[in-house]
Amino acid sequence: MNLPSPLDLSGRTALITGSTRGLGASAARCLAGLGATVAINGRDPAVVAQRCREIEASGGKALEAAFDVTDRAAIADAVAGIAATRGGLDILVASAAFYLTKPVEQTSDDELESLFATKFSSAFVAVRCAIPHMKARGWGRIVLVSSIGVIASGGRAPADAAASGALATLAKAVSTSLAPHGITCNAVAPGFIDTEMTQRYRDEPGNAAWIAGRVPAGRWGRPDEIGWPIAFLSTEAASFITGHTLIVDGGITSSY
Ligand SMILES: NC(=O)c1ccc[n+]([C@@H]2O[C@H](COP(=O)([O-])OP(=O)(O)OC[C@H]3O[C@@H](n4cnc5c(N)ncnc54)[C@H](OP(=O)(O)O)[C@@H]3O)[C@@H](O)[C@H]2O)c1
């Protein structure tokens, strides 16, 4: 059979915050692999340019979008610039963050503000900026990178879990008003994935045995095991999925 593929993203434009490495970088590669032009974001313009060249070397199309996501004016400028260059914005993936692993009583005001500004408020502002462009197209896909901390945090990173919960709630909250416009908004909740953010835990003595004992899949996840679910939620194939938080964790939240 020769059906048009609902996974084809040719002609679509995506902004992926936090895509110089880790899960955002993987999502960008997967989206580019499905044909989208991907705007790569991180704080260092040289690193952003390098990631773009790598995607282009693999046959993909990439745009440079270096900015700090805690700068709300910069988010607005970037979205407007991408939309002007490409004639619109179809897909937004929010993945920029840093990991804060401190008990509540040791978390300072500045750390709390910084975490929420980077992980949650930046996503909220990017969604706000993207919506008019998606409404103009009558089509849009928003994917917010949350965490299994929304279900089972283990207590290691309470502020991060709270910000992840806020992202999952935001996805659900905006999905209903966007659905009539052909726009979906979902969250992806990764489990333990092998990225730079989690390197220090993989280096801890006994970590491999702990993971093997706790994660039914018996291993750390690969970044592409999050990148592809994000890409799927960004396609026409996922047109009736919205307000959902997709857990991608090798089974850990299903076990006890
Ligand atoms: N890895 C896991 O196991 C896991 C599990 C559950 C949830 N998550 C969540 O998934 C998201 C991505 O995690 P990851 O593992 O991919 O982290 P990562 O490897 O550390 O990558 C973080 C990305 O965010 C960017 N970033 C950080 N601060 C930024 C800022 N102020 N402005 C612009 N970009 C910024 C970084 O770019 P630059 O440094 O180049 O600016 C980088 O591209 C996070 O929300 C994390 O909590 C991860």
The ligand as a Tripos MOL2 file, in Angstrom:
@<TRIPOS>MOLECULE
LIG
   48    52     1     0     0
SMALL
NO_CHARGES

@<TRIPOS>ATOM
      1 N1         17.6500   12.8100   31.7870 N.am      1 LIG1
      2 C1         16.7170   12.2780   32.5720 C.2       1 LIG1
      3 O1         16.8470   11.1620   33.1110 O.2       1 LIG1
      4 C2         15.4220   13.0300   32.8100 C.ar      1 LIG1
      5 C3         14.4090   12.3560   33.4840 C.ar      1 LIG1
      6 C4         13.2140   13.0140   33.7070 C.ar      1 LIG1
      7 C5         13.0460   14.3180   33.2840 C.ar      1 LIG1
      8 N2         14.0790   14.9440   32.6310 N.ar      1 LIG1
      9 C6         13.8530   16.3290   32.2170 C.3       1 LIG1
     10 O2         14.0960   16.4750   30.8420 O.3       1 LIG1
     11 C7         14.5460   17.8190   30.5770 C.3       1 LIG1
     12 C8         15.8470   17.7300   29.7890 C.3       1 LIG1
     13 O3         16.8000   17.0190   30.5490 O.3       1 LIG1
     14 P1         18.1710   16.5070   29.9180 P.3       1 LIG1
     15 O4         18.5290   15.2590   30.6090 O.co2     1 LIG1
     16 O5         18.0840   16.5330   28.4320 O.co2     1 LIG1
     17 O6         19.1830   17.6740   30.4360 O.3       1 LIG1
     18 P2         20.5970   18.1390   29.8350 P.3       1 LIG1
     19 O7         21.2500   17.0260   29.1270 O.co2     1 LIG1
     20 O8         21.3230   18.7690   30.9830 O.co2     1 LIG1
     21 O9         20.1980   19.2810   28.7720 O.3       1 LIG1
     22 C9         19.6360   20.4700   29.2230 C.3       1 LIG1
     23 C10        19.4270   21.3800   28.0450 C.3       1 LIG1
     24 O10        18.7990   22.5800   28.5240 O.3       1 LIG1
     25 C11        19.5410   23.6910   28.0550 C.3       1 LIG1
     26 N3         19.4070   24.7910   28.9800 N.ar      1 LIG1
     27 C12        19.6200   24.7940   30.3230 C.ar      1 LIG1
     28 N4         19.4020   26.0220   30.8120 N.ar      1 LIG1
     29 C13        19.0520   26.8000   29.7740 C.ar      1 LIG1
     30 C14        18.6980   28.1780   29.6460 C.ar      1 LIG1
     31 N5         18.6570   28.9990   30.7250 N.pl3     1 LIG1
     32 N6         18.3970   28.6650   28.4140 N.ar      1 LIG1
     33 C15        18.4460   27.8510   27.3380 C.ar      1 LIG1
     34 N7         18.7570   26.5400   27.3970 N.ar      1 LIG1
     35 C16        19.0620   26.0370   28.6110 C.ar      1 LIG1
     36 C17        20.9720   23.1780   27.9020 C.3       1 LIG1
     37 O11        21.6490   23.9730   26.9440 O.3       1 LIG1
     38 P3         22.9520   24.8840   27.2560 P.3       1 LIG1
     39 O12        23.5880   24.3890   28.5050 O.co2     1 LIG1
     40 O13        23.7830   24.6760   26.0060 O.co2     1 LIG1
     41 O14        22.4330   26.2690   27.3700 O.co2     1 LIG1
     42 C18        20.7080   21.7840   27.3500 C.3       1 LIG1
     43 O15        20.5000   21.8260   25.9630 O.3       1 LIG1
     44 C19        14.6990   18.4640   31.9580 C.3       1 LIG1
     45 O16        13.5300   19.1690   32.2850 O.3       1 LIG1
     46 C20        14.8290   17.2750   32.8770 C.3       1 LIG1
     47 O17        14.4500   17.5600   34.2020 O.3       1 LIG1
     48 C21        15.2630   14.3340   32.3820 C.ar      1 LIG1
@<TRIPOS>BOND
     1     1     2 1
     2     2     3 2
     3     2     4 1
     4     4     5 ar
     5     4    48 ar
     6     5     6 ar
     7     6     7 ar
     8     7     8 ar
     9     8     9 1
    10     8    48 ar
    11     9    10 1
    12     9    46 1
    13    10    11 1
    14    11    12 1
    15    11    44 1
    16    12    13 1
    17    13    14 1
    18    14    15 2
    19    14    16 1
    20    14    17 1
    21    17    18 1
    22    18    19 2
    23    18    20 1
    24    18    21 1
    25    21    22 1
    26    22    23 1
    27    23    24 1
    28    23    42 1
    29    24    25 1
    30    25    26 1
    31    25    36 1
    32    26    27 ar
    33    26    35 ar
    34    27    28 ar
    35    28    29 ar
    36    29    30 ar
    37    29    35 ar
    38    30    31 1
    39    30    32 ar
    40    32    33 ar
    41    33    34 ar
    42    34    35 ar
    43    36    37 1
    44    36    42 1
    45    37    38 1
    46    38    39 2
    47    38    40 1
    48    38    41 1
    49    42    43 1
    50    44    45 1
    51    44    46 1
    52    46    47 1
@<TRIPOS>SUBSTRUCTURE
     1 LIG1         1 GROUP 0 **** ****
